[in-house]
C-alpha cells in the first residue's frame, strides 16, 4: 500500500507534472500507427526538455514519483522498474554491456524502492522490494528486500598549507 502522503504526480518543479509525463508515456505505448509516432515524438521531446533519457522500451510497472522532476534521469532500454518507486534527480539506472563483466546486463528494480539523488544502479543487479538507496550510492550487486544502502564514509585529507579556492577565469 502506498503512503497516502505521497501524491503521484507531485513535483517540487512547478512546470513539470509527472502525471503529464506518465499519460504521454501510456498513450505512446498503447497507440498504433501515426498516433504512436505522434505521442512517441512528444514523449521524446518532453524527456529531452529535462535532459532525461527514459525510453519507451524500459519496463516500468507503475507510475514512479519524481519529487524533483525527471531532470537528468537516465534509464537503460532493458531496465525494469517496479511500481511505487520514488526516483530523485540525476539518477542512472544503466546497463553493463561488457561481455567479460561479472555484472553484465540491466538492473531490475523492485516495488516501492526509494532512489536518492545522484544514485547509480548499473549492470545485471536486482534491487529488492522496499529498498532505500542513499544519495550518490553506486549499486552494482544484488540488494535484498527491506535494506538501506548508503555510500562509504567520506575521507578527510588534512593539508598543511592554506588552500586557495578562488575561481579564476581563463583569458584566451
GUNUSE-959733 format. One record per residue: residue number from 1; residue in one letter; x, y, z of N, C-alpha, C in turn. Coordinates in nm, 2 decimals, decimal comma, padded with zeros to 4 digits. Layout:
+-----+------+--------+--------+--------+--------+--------+--------+--------+--------+--------+
! pos ! code !    npx !    npy !    npz !   capx !   capy !   capz !    cpx !    cpy !    cpz !
+-----+------+--------+--------+--------+--------+--------+--------+--------+--------+--------+
! NUM !    a !      X !      Y !      Z !      X !      Y !      Z !      X !      Y !      Z !
...
+-----+------+--------+--------+--------+--------+--------+--------+--------+--------+--------+
! end
This chain:
+-----+------+--------+--------+--------+--------+--------+--------+--------+--------+--------+
! pos ! code !    npx !    npy !    npz !   capx !   capy !   capz !    cpx !    cpy !    cpz !
+-----+------+--------+--------+--------+--------+--------+--------+--------+--------+--------+
!   1 !    x !  00,08 ! -00,12 !  00,00 !  00,00 !  00,00 !  00,00 !  00,09 !  00,12 !  00,00 !
!   2 !    x !  00,06 !  00,21 ! -00,09 !  00,14 !  00,34 ! -00,10 !  00,11 !  00,43 !  00,01 !
!   3 !    x !  00,21 !  00,50 !  00,06 !  00,19 !  00,60 !  00,16 !  00,10 !  00,71 !  00,11 !
!   4 !    x ! -00,01 !  00,74 !  00,19 ! -00,11 !  00,84 !  00,14 ! -00,05 !  00,98 !  00,14 !
!   5 !    x !  00,06 !  01,01 !  00,20 !  00,12 !  01,14 !  00,20 !  00,19 !  01,16 !  00,06 !
!   6 !    x !  00,22 !  01,06 ! -00,01 !  00,29 !  01,07 ! -00,14 !  00,18 !  01,08 ! -00,25 !
!   7 !    x !  00,17 !  01,19 ! -00,31 !  00,07 !  01,20 ! -00,42 !  00,14 !  01,18 ! -00,55 !
!   8 !    x !  00,10 !  01,09 ! -00,63 !  00,15 !  01,06 ! -00,76 !  00,14 !  01,19 ! -00,84 !
!   9 !    x !  00,25 !  01,22 ! -00,92 !  00,25 !  01,34 ! -01,00 !  00,30 !  01,46 ! -00,93 !
!  10 !    x !  00,33 !  01,45 ! -00,80 !  00,38 !  01,56 ! -00,72 !  00,52 !  01,59 ! -00,76 !
!  11 !    x !  00,56 !  01,72 ! -00,77 !  00,69 !  01,76 ! -00,80 !  00,72 !  01,89 ! -00,74 !
!  12 !    x !  00,84 !  01,92 ! -00,70 !  00,88 !  02,05 ! -00,65 !  00,90 !  02,14 ! -00,76 !
!  13 !    x !  00,91 !  02,10 ! -00,89 !  00,93 !  02,18 ! -01,00 !  00,79 !  02,21 ! -01,06 !
!  14 !    x !  00,75 !  02,34 ! -01,05 !  00,61 !  02,37 ! -01,08 !  00,57 !  02,34 ! -01,23 !
!  15 !    x !  00,66 !  02,36 ! -01,32 !  00,62 !  02,33 ! -01,46 !  00,62 !  02,19 ! -01,50 !
!  16 !    x !  00,68 !  02,10 ! -01,42 !  00,69 !  01,96 ! -01,45 !  00,57 !  01,88 ! -01,38 !
!  17 !    x !  00,50 !  01,80 ! -01,46 !  00,40 !  01,72 ! -01,40 !  00,43 !  01,57 ! -01,43 !
!  18 !    x !  00,45 !  01,49 ! -01,33 !  00,47 !  01,35 ! -01,36 !  00,35 !  01,29 ! -01,41 !
!  19 !    x !  00,23 !  01,34 ! -01,38 !  00,11 !  01,29 ! -01,44 !  00,11 !  01,31 ! -01,59 !
!  20 !    x !  00,14 !  01,42 ! -01,64 !  00,15 !  01,45 ! -01,78 !  00,25 !  01,36 ! -01,85 !
!  21 !    x !  00,37 !  01,34 ! -01,78 !  00,47 !  01,26 ! -01,84 !  00,42 !  01,11 ! -01,85 !
!  22 !    x !  00,36 !  01,06 ! -01,74 !  00,30 !  00,93 ! -01,74 !  00,19 !  00,91 ! -01,84 !
!  23 !    x !  00,10 !  01,00 ! -01,85 ! -00,01 !  01,00 ! -01,95 !  00,05 !  00,99 ! -02,09 !
!  24 !    x !  00,15 !  01,07 ! -02,12 !  00,21 !  01,08 ! -02,26 !  00,28 !  00,94 ! -02,28 !
!  25 !    x !  00,34 !  00,89 ! -02,18 !  00,41 !  00,76 ! -02,20 !  00,31 !  00,65 ! -02,23 !
!  26 !    x !  00,20 !  00,65 ! -02,15 !  00,10 !  00,54 ! -02,17 !  00,03 !  00,56 ! -02,31 !
!  27 !    x !  00,01 !  00,68 ! -02,36 ! -00,05 !  00,70 ! -02,49 !  00,04 !  00,65 ! -02,60 !
!  28 !    x !  00,17 !  00,68 ! -02,58 !  00,27 !  00,63 ! -02,68 !  00,28 !  00,48 ! -02,68 !
!  29 !    x !  00,27 !  00,42 ! -02,57 !  00,28 !  00,27 ! -02,56 !  00,16 !  00,20 ! -02,61 !
!  30 !    x !  00,04 !  00,26 ! -02,59 ! -00,08 !  00,19 ! -02,63 ! -00,14 !  00,23 ! -02,77 !
!  31 !    x ! -00,09 !  00,33 ! -02,83 ! -00,14 !  00,37 ! -02,96 ! -00,07 !  00,30 ! -03,07 !
!  32 !    x ! -00,13 !  00,30 ! -03,19 ! -00,07 !  00,23 ! -03,31 ! -00,07 !  00,33 ! -03,42 !
!  33 !    x !  00,01 !  00,30 ! -03,52 !  00,01 !  00,38 ! -03,65 !  00,07 !  00,52 ! -03,62 !
!  34 !    x !  00,01 !  00,62 ! -03,69 !  00,06 !  00,75 ! -03,68 !  00,04 !  00,81 ! -03,54 !
!  35 !    x ! -00,06 !  00,77 ! -03,47 ! -00,08 !  00,82 ! -03,33 !  00,04 !  00,78 ! -03,24 !
!  36 !    x !  00,09 !  00,65 ! -03,26 !  00,21 !  00,61 ! -03,18 !  00,33 !  00,70 ! -03,21 !
!  37 !    x !  00,35 !  00,73 ! -03,34 !  00,47 !  00,82 ! -03,37 !  00,45 !  00,96 ! -03,32 !
!  38 !    x !  00,32 !  01,01 ! -03,32 !  00,30 !  01,14 ! -03,27 !  00,32 !  01,15 ! -03,12 !
!  39 !    x !  00,27 !  01,05 ! -03,04 !  00,29 !  01,05 ! -02,90 !  00,43 !  01,02 ! -02,86 !
!  40 !    x !  00,49 !  00,93 ! -02,93 !  00,64 !  00,90 ! -02,91 !  00,72 !  01,02 ! -02,93 !
!  41 !    x !  00,69 !  01,10 ! -03,03 !  00,77 !  01,22 ! -03,06 !  00,75 !  01,32 ! -02,95 !
!  42 !    x !  00,63 !  01,34 ! -02,90 !  00,60 !  01,43 ! -02,79 !  00,67 !  01,38 ! -02,66 !
!  43 !    x !  00,67 !  01,25 ! -02,64 !  00,73 !  01,19 ! -02,52 !  00,89 !  01,22 ! -02,53 !
!  44 !    x !  00,95 !  01,19 ! -02,64 !  01,09 !  01,22 ! -02,66 !  01,12 !  01,37 ! -02,64 !
!  45 !    x !  01,04 !  01,45 ! -02,69 !  01,05 !  01,60 ! -02,68 !  01,05 !  01,64 ! -02,53 !
!  46 !    x !  00,95 !  01,58 ! -02,45 !  00,94 !  01,61 ! -02,31 !  01,06 !  01,57 ! -02,23 !
!  47 !    x !  01,10 !  01,44 ! -02,25 !  01,22 !  01,39 ! -02,18 !  01,34 !  01,47 ! -02,21 !
!  48 !    x !  01,36 !  01,51 ! -02,34 !  01,47 !  01,59 ! -02,38 !  01,47 !  01,72 ! -02,32 !
!  49 !    x !  01,36 !  01,78 ! -02,30 !  01,35 !  01,92 ! -02,24 !  01,41 !  01,91 ! -02,10 !
!  50 !    x !  01,40 !  01,80 ! -02,03 !  01,45 !  01,79 ! -01,89 !  01,59 !  01,71 ! -01,89 !
!  51 !    x !  01,65 !  01,70 ! -02,01 !  01,78 !  01,63 ! -02,02 !  01,77 !  01,49 ! -01,96 !
!  52 !    x !  01,66 !  01,42 ! -01,98 !  01,64 !  01,29 ! -01,93 !  01,64 !  01,19 ! -02,05 !
!  53 !    x !  01,67 !  01,06 ! -02,02 !  01,65 !  00,95 ! -02,11 !  01,58 !  00,84 ! -02,04 !
!  54 !    x !  01,45 !  00,83 ! -02,07 !  01,37 !  00,72 ! -02,01 !  01,29 !  00,66 ! -02,13 !
!  55 !    x !  01,35 !  00,57 ! -02,20 !  01,30 !  00,52 ! -02,32 !  01,16 !  00,44 ! -02,30 !
!  56 !    x !  01,09 !  00,44 ! -02,41 !  00,96 !  00,37 ! -02,40 !  00,98 !  00,22 ! -02,39 !
!  57 !    x !  01,10 !  00,17 ! -02,43 !  01,13 !  00,03 ! -02,42 !  01,16 ! -00,02 ! -02,28 !
!  58 !    x !  01,19 !  00,08 ! -02,18 !  01,21 !  00,04 ! -02,04 !  01,08 ! -00,01 ! -01,98 !
!  59 !    x !  01,08 ! -00,11 ! -01,90 !  00,96 ! -00,17 ! -01,84 !  00,94 ! -00,11 ! -01,70 !
!  60 !    x !  00,84 ! -00,02 ! -01,70 !  00,80 !  00,05 ! -01,57 !  00,66 !  00,00 ! -01,54 !
!  61 !    x !  00,65 ! -00,07 ! -01,42 !  00,52 ! -00,13 ! -01,38 !  00,42 ! -00,03 ! -01,34 !
!  62 !    x !  00,46 !  00,07 ! -01,27 !  00,36 !  00,17 ! -01,23 !  00,42 !  00,31 ! -01,22 !
!  63 !    x !  00,34 !  00,41 ! -01,22 !  00,39 !  00,55 ! -01,23 !  00,49 !  00,58 ! -01,11 !
!  64 !    x !  00,62 !  00,61 ! -01,14 !  00,71 !  00,65 ! -01,04 !  00,68 !  00,79 ! -00,99 !
!  65 !    x !  00,73 !  00,82 ! -00,87 !  00,72 !  00,95 ! -00,81 !  00,85 !  01,02 ! -00,84 !
!  66 !    x !  00,85 !  01,14 ! -00,89 !  00,97 !  01,22 ! -00,92 !  00,96 !  01,35 ! -00,84 !
!  67 !    x !  01,01 !  01,35 ! -00,71 !  01,00 !  01,47 ! -00,63 !  01,06 !  01,59 ! -00,69 !
!  68 !    x !  01,17 !  01,58 ! -00,77 !  01,24 !  01,69 ! -00,83 !  01,22 !  01,69 ! -00,98 !
!  69 !    x !  01,12 !  01,62 ! -01,04 !  01,11 !  01,61 ! -01,18 !  01,20 !  01,50 ! -01,24 !
!  70 !    x !  01,21 !  01,49 ! -01,37 !  01,29 !  01,39 ! -01,43 !  01,43 !  01,44 ! -01,48 !
!  71 !    x !  01,47 !  01,55 ! -01,42 !  01,59 !  01,62 ! -01,46 !  01,71 !  01,53 ! -01,45 !
!  72 !    x !  01,77 !  01,50 ! -01,56 !  01,90 !  01,42 ! -01,56 !  01,88 !  01,28 ! -01,54 !
!  73 !    x !  01,76 !  01,22 ! -01,54 !  01,74 !  01,08 ! -01,51 !  01,77 !  01,00 ! -01,64 !
!  74 !    x !  01,85 !  00,89 ! -01,62 !  01,88 !  00,80 ! -01,73 !  01,84 !  00,66 ! -01,69 !
!  75 !    x !  01,76 !  00,60 ! -01,78 !  01,72 !  00,46 ! -01,76 !  01,75 !  00,39 ! -01,89 !
!  76 !    x !  01,82 !  00,28 ! -01,87 !  01,86 !  00,20 ! -01,99 !  01,74 !  00,13 ! -02,05 !
!  77 !    x !  01,75 !  00,10 ! -02,18 !  01,64 !  00,04 ! -02,25 !  01,58 ! -00,08 ! -02,19 !
!  78 !    x !  01,66 ! -00,17 ! -02,15 !  01,60 ! -00,30 ! -02,10 !  01,58 ! -00,30 ! -01,95 !
!  79 !    x !  01,60 ! -00,19 ! -01,88 !  01,58 ! -00,19 ! -01,73 !  01,43 ! -00,21 ! -01,70 !
!  80 !    x !  01,41 ! -00,27 ! -01,58 !  01,28 ! -00,30 ! -01,53 !  01,27 ! -00,23 ! -01,39 !
!  81 !    x !  01,16 ! -00,15 ! -01,38 !  01,13 ! -00,07 ! -01,26 !  00,99 ! -00,11 ! -01,20 !
!  82 !    x !  00,99 ! -00,15 ! -01,08 !  00,86 ! -00,19 ! -01,02 !  00,77 ! -00,07 ! -00,99 !
!  83 !    x !  00,66 ! -00,10 ! -00,93 !  00,56 !  00,00 ! -00,90 !  00,59 !  00,08 ! -00,77 !
!  84 !    x !  00,54 !  00,20 ! -00,76 !  00,55 !  00,28 ! -00,64 !  00,69 !  00,32 ! -00,61 !
!  85 !    x !  00,78 !  00,33 ! -00,71 !  00,92 !  00,38 ! -00,68 !  00,93 !  00,53 ! -00,67 !
!  86 !    x !  01,02 !  00,58 ! -00,59 !  01,05 !  00,72 ! -00,58 !  01,19 !  00,74 ! -00,63 !
!  87 !    x !  01,20 !  00,82 ! -00,74 !  01,32 !  00,84 ! -00,80 !  01,36 !  00,99 ! -00,80 !
!  88 !    x !  01,47 !  01,03 ! -00,74 !  01,51 !  01,16 ! -00,74 !  01,60 !  01,20 ! -00,86 !
!  89 !    x !  01,63 !  01,32 ! -00,87 !  01,70 !  01,38 ! -00,99 !  01,85 !  01,32 ! -01,00 !
!  90 !    x !  01,90 !  01,32 ! -01,13 !  02,03 !  01,28 ! -01,16 !  02,06 !  01,13 ! -01,13 !
!  91 !    x !  01,96 !  01,04 ! -01,14 !  01,97 !  00,90 ! -01,11 !  02,00 !  00,83 ! -01,24 !
!  92 !    x !  02,09 !  00,73 ! -01,24 !  02,12 !  00,65 ! -01,36 !  02,08 !  00,50 ! -01,32 !
!  93 !    x !  02,00 !  00,44 ! -01,41 !  01,97 !  00,30 ! -01,40 !  02,02 !  00,24 ! -01,53 !
!  94 !    x !  02,14 !  00,20 ! -01,53 !  02,21 !  00,17 ! -01,66 !  02,25 !  00,03 ! -01,68 !
!  95 !    x !  02,27 ! -00,01 ! -01,80 !  02,32 ! -00,14 ! -01,84 !  02,47 ! -00,15 ! -01,84 !
!  96 !    x !  02,51 ! -00,27 ! -01,83 !  02,66 ! -00,30 ! -01,84 !  02,67 ! -00,40 ! -01,95 !
!  97 !    x !  02,73 ! -00,36 ! -02,06 !  02,73 ! -00,45 ! -02,18 !  02,87 ! -00,52 ! -02,20 !
!  98 !    x !  02,96 ! -00,50 ! -02,11 !  03,09 ! -00,57 ! -02,13 !  03,07 ! -00,72 ! -02,11 !
!  99 !    x !  03,10 ! -00,80 ! -02,21 !  03,07 ! -00,95 ! -02,20 !  03,16 ! -01,02 ! -02,10 !
! 100 !    x !  03,27 ! -00,96 ! -02,06 !  03,36 ! -01,03 ! -01,96 !  03,33 ! -00,98 ! -01,82 !
! 101 !    x !  03,23 ! -00,90 ! -01,80 !  03,20 ! -00,84 ! -01,67 !  03,12 ! -00,94 ! -01,58 !
! 102 !    x !  03,14 ! -00,93 ! -01,45 !  03,07 ! -01,01 ! -01,36 !  02,92 ! -00,97 ! -01,35 !
! 103 !    x !  02,90 ! -00,84 ! -01,37 !  02,76 ! -00,79 ! -01,36 !  02,70 ! -00,74 ! -01,49 !
! 104 !    x !  02,72 ! -00,81 ! -01,60 !  02,67 ! -00,77 ! -01,73 !  02,52 ! -00,78 ! -01,72 !
! 105 !    x !  02,45 ! -00,69 ! -01,79 !  02,30 ! -00,70 ! -01,80 !  02,24 ! -00,56 ! -01,76 !
! 106 !    x !  02,11 ! -00,57 ! -01,73 !  02,04 ! -00,45 ! -01,69 !  01,98 ! -00,46 ! -01,55 !
! 107 !    x !  01,96 ! -00,35 ! -01,48 !  01,91 ! -00,36 ! -01,34 !  01,76 ! -00,40 ! -01,34 !
! 108 !    x !  01,72 ! -00,47 ! -01,24 !  01,58 ! -00,50 ! -01,21 !  01,55 ! -00,43 ! -01,07 !
! 109 !    x !  01,47 ! -00,33 ! -01,07 !  01,43 ! -00,26 ! -00,95 !  01,30 ! -00,31 ! -00,90 !
! 110 !    x !  01,29 ! -00,34 ! -00,77 !  01,17 ! -00,40 ! -00,71 !  01,06 ! -00,29 ! -00,69 !
! 111 !    x !  00,96 ! -00,32 ! -00,62 !  00,85 ! -00,23 ! -00,59 !  00,88 ! -00,14 ! -00,47 !
! 112 !    x !  00,83 ! -00,02 ! -00,47 !  00,84 !  00,07 ! -00,36 !  00,99 !  00,10 ! -00,32 !
! 113 !    x !  01,07 !  00,11 ! -00,42 !  01,22 !  00,14 ! -00,40 !  01,24 !  00,29 ! -00,40 !
! 114 !    x !  01,31 !  00,34 ! -00,30 !  01,35 !  00,48 ! -00,29 !  01,49 !  00,50 ! -00,34 !
! 115 !    x !  01,51 !  00,58 ! -00,44 !  01,64 !  00,60 ! -00,50 !  01,68 !  00,75 ! -00,49 !
! 116 !    x !  01,78 !  00,77 ! -00,40 !  01,82 !  00,91 ! -00,37 !  01,89 !  00,98 ! -00,49 !
! 117 !    x !  01,90 !  01,11 ! -00,48 !  01,96 !  01,19 ! -00,58 !  02,10 !  01,15 ! -00,62 !
! 118 !    x !  02,13 !  01,14 ! -00,74 !  02,26 !  01,10 ! -00,79 !  02,30 !  00,96 ! -00,78 !
! 119 !    x !  02,21 !  00,87 ! -00,74 !  02,24 !  00,73 ! -00,73 !  02,26 !  00,67 ! -00,86 !
! 120 !    x !  02,35 !  00,57 ! -00,87 !  02,38 !  00,50 ! -00,99 !  02,36 !  00,35 ! -00,97 !
! 121 !    x !  02,27 !  00,29 ! -01,05 !  02,24 !  00,14 ! -01,04 !  02,28 !  00,09 ! -01,17 !
! 122 !    x !  02,39 !  00,01 ! -01,18 !  02,44 ! -00,03 ! -01,31 !  02,47 ! -00,18 ! -01,31 !
! 123 !    x !  02,43 ! -00,24 ! -01,43 !  02,46 ! -00,38 ! -01,45 !  02,34 ! -00,47 ! -01,42 !
! 124 !    x !  02,37 ! -00,60 ! -01,43 !  02,27 ! -00,70 ! -01,41 !  02,25 ! -00,73 ! -01,26 !
! 125 !    x !  02,21 ! -00,63 ! -01,19 !  02,18 ! -00,65 ! -01,04 !  02,03 ! -00,64 ! -01,02 !
! 126 !    x !  01,99 ! -00,70 ! -00,91 !  01,85 ! -00,70 ! -00,87 !  01,83 ! -00,63 ! -00,74 !
! 127 !    x !  01,75 ! -00,52 ! -00,73 !  01,72 ! -00,45 ! -00,61 !  01,59 ! -00,49 ! -00,56 !
! 128 !    x !  01,59 ! -00,54 ! -00,44 !  01,46 ! -00,60 ! -00,38 !  01,36 ! -00,49 ! -00,35 !
! 129 !    x !  01,24 ! -00,54 ! -00,31 !  01,13 ! -00,45 ! -00,28 !  01,16 ! -00,37 ! -00,15 !
! 130 !    x !  01,11 ! -00,25 ! -00,15 !  01,12 ! -00,16 ! -00,03 !  01,26 ! -00,13 !  00,01 !
! 131 !    x !  01,35 ! -00,12 ! -00,09 !  01,49 ! -00,09 ! -00,06 !  01,51 !  00,07 ! -00,06 !
! 132 !    x !  01,59 !  00,12 !  00,02 !  01,63 !  00,26 !  00,02 !  01,77 !  00,27 ! -00,03 !
! 133 !    x !  01,79 !  00,35 ! -00,13 !  01,93 !  00,37 ! -00,19 !  01,96 !  00,52 ! -00,16 !
! 134 !    x !  02,06 !  00,54 ! -00,09 !  02,10 !  00,68 ! -00,05 !  02,16 !  00,76 ! -00,16 !
! 135 !    x !  02,16 !  00,89 ! -00,14 !  02,22 !  00,98 ! -00,25 !  02,36 !  00,94 ! -00,28 !
! 136 !    x !  02,39 !  00,94 ! -00,41 !  02,52 !  00,92 ! -00,47 !  02,58 !  00,78 ! -00,44 !
! 137 !    x !  02,49 !  00,68 ! -00,41 !  02,54 !  00,55 ! -00,40 !  02,56 !  00,49 ! -00,54 !
! 138 !    x !  02,65 !  00,40 ! -00,55 !  02,68 !  00,32 ! -00,67 !  02,65 !  00,18 ! -00,64 !
! 139 !    x !  02,54 !  00,12 ! -00,70 !  02,50 ! -00,02 ! -00,68 !  02,53 ! -00,10 ! -00,80 !
! 140 !    x !  02,61 ! -00,21 ! -00,78 !  02,64 ! -00,30 ! -00,89 !  02,62 ! -00,44 ! -00,85 !
! 141 !    x !  02,56 ! -00,47 ! -00,74 !  02,54 ! -00,61 ! -00,70 !  02,39 ! -00,61 ! -00,64 !
! 142 !    x !  02,34 ! -00,74 ! -00,62 !  02,21 ! -00,76 ! -00,57 !  02,19 ! -00,70 ! -00,43 !
! 143 !    x !  02,07 ! -00,64 ! -00,41 !  02,04 ! -00,59 ! -00,28 !  01,91 ! -00,66 ! -00,23 !
! 144 !    x !  01,91 ! -00,73 ! -00,12 !  01,79 ! -00,80 ! -00,07 !  01,68 ! -00,70 ! -00,03 !
! 145 !    x !  01,56 ! -00,74 ! -00,03 !  01,45 ! -00,65 !  00,01 !  01,46 ! -00,60 !  00,15 !
! 146 !    x !  01,39 ! -00,48 !  00,17 !  01,39 ! -00,42 !  00,30 !  01,53 ! -00,38 !  00,36 !
! 147 !    x !  01,62 ! -00,33 !  00,27 !  01,75 ! -00,29 !  00,31 !  01,77 ! -00,14 !  00,28 !
! 148 !    x !  01,87 ! -00,08 !  00,34 !  01,91 !  00,05 !  00,31 !  02,06 !  00,05 !  00,26 !
! 149 !    x !  02,09 !  00,12 !  00,16 !  02,22 !  00,12 !  00,10 !  02,27 !  00,26 !  00,11 !
! 150 !    x !  02,39 !  00,28 !  00,17 !  02,45 !  00,42 !  00,19 !  02,59 !  00,41 !  00,13 !
! 151 !    x !  02,64 !  00,53 !  00,09 !  02,78 !  00,53 !  00,03 !  02,88 !  00,52 !  00,15 !
! 152 !    x !  03,00 !  00,50 !  00,11 !  03,11 !  00,48 !  00,20 !  03,13 !  00,62 !  00,28 !
! 153 !    x !  03,19 !  00,61 !  00,39 !  03,22 !  00,73 !  00,47 !  03,32 !  00,82 !  00,39 !
! 154 !    x !  03,29 !  00,95 !  00,41 !  03,39 !  01,05 !  00,34 !  03,52 !  01,04 !  00,41 !
! 155 !    x !  03,63 !  01,06 !  00,32 !  03,76 !  01,07 !  00,38 !  03,80 !  01,22 !  00,39 !
! 156 !    x !  03,86 !  01,25 !  00,50 !  03,91 !  01,39 !  00,51 !  04,06 !  01,39 !  00,50 !
! 157 !    x !  04,11 !  01,47 !  00,40 !  04,25 !  01,48 !  00,38 !  04,30 !  01,61 !  00,43 !
! 158 !    x !  04,37 !  01,61 !  00,54 !  04,42 !  01,73 !  00,61 !  04,54 !  01,78 !  00,53 !
! 159 !    x !  04,54 !  01,91 !  00,50 !  04,66 !  01,98 !  00,43 !  04,73 !  02,06 !  00,53 !
! 160 !    x !  04,86 !  02,07 !  00,51 !  04,95 !  02,15 !  00,60 !  04,97 !  02,29 !  00,55 !
! 161 !    x !  04,91 !  02,32 !  00,43 !  04,92 !  02,46 !  00,37 !  04,78 !  02,51 !  00,35 !
! 162 !    x !  04,77 !  02,64 !  00,35 !  04,64 !  02,71 !  00,33 !  04,60 !  02,69 !  00,18 !
! 163 !    x !  04,47 !  02,64 !  00,16 !  04,43 !  02,62 !  00,02 !  04,36 !  02,74 ! -00,04 !
! 164 !    x !  04,39 !  02,77 ! -00,16 !  04,33 !  02,88 ! -00,23 !  04,22 !  02,83 ! -00,33 !
! 165 !    x !  04,10 !  02,85 ! -00,29 !  03,99 !  02,80 ! -00,37 !  03,91 !  02,91 ! -00,45 !
! 166 !    x !  03,98 !  03,02 ! -00,48 !  03,92 !  03,12 ! -00,56 !  03,91 !  03,07 ! -00,71 !
! 167 !    x !  03,80 !  03,11 ! -00,77 !  03,77 !  03,08 ! -00,91 !  03,84 !  03,18 ! -01,00 !
! 168 !    x !  03,91 !  03,14 ! -01,10 !  03,97 !  03,23 ! -01,19 !  03,93 !  03,20 ! -01,33 !
! 169 !    x !  03,89 !  03,30 ! -01,41 !  03,85 !  03,27 ! -01,55 !  03,98 !  03,26 ! -01,63 !
! 170 !    x !  03,96 !  03,19 ! -01,74 !  04,07 !  03,17 ! -01,83 !  04,06 !  03,28 ! -01,94 !
! 171 !    x !  04,17 !  03,36 ! -01,95 !  04,17 !  03,46 ! -02,06 !  04,23 !  03,40 ! -02,18 !
! 172 !    x !  04,15 !  03,39 ! -02,29 !  04,20 !  03,34 ! -02,41 !  04,25 !  03,44 ! -02,50 !
+-----+------+--------+--------+--------+--------+--------+--------+--------+--------+--------+
! end
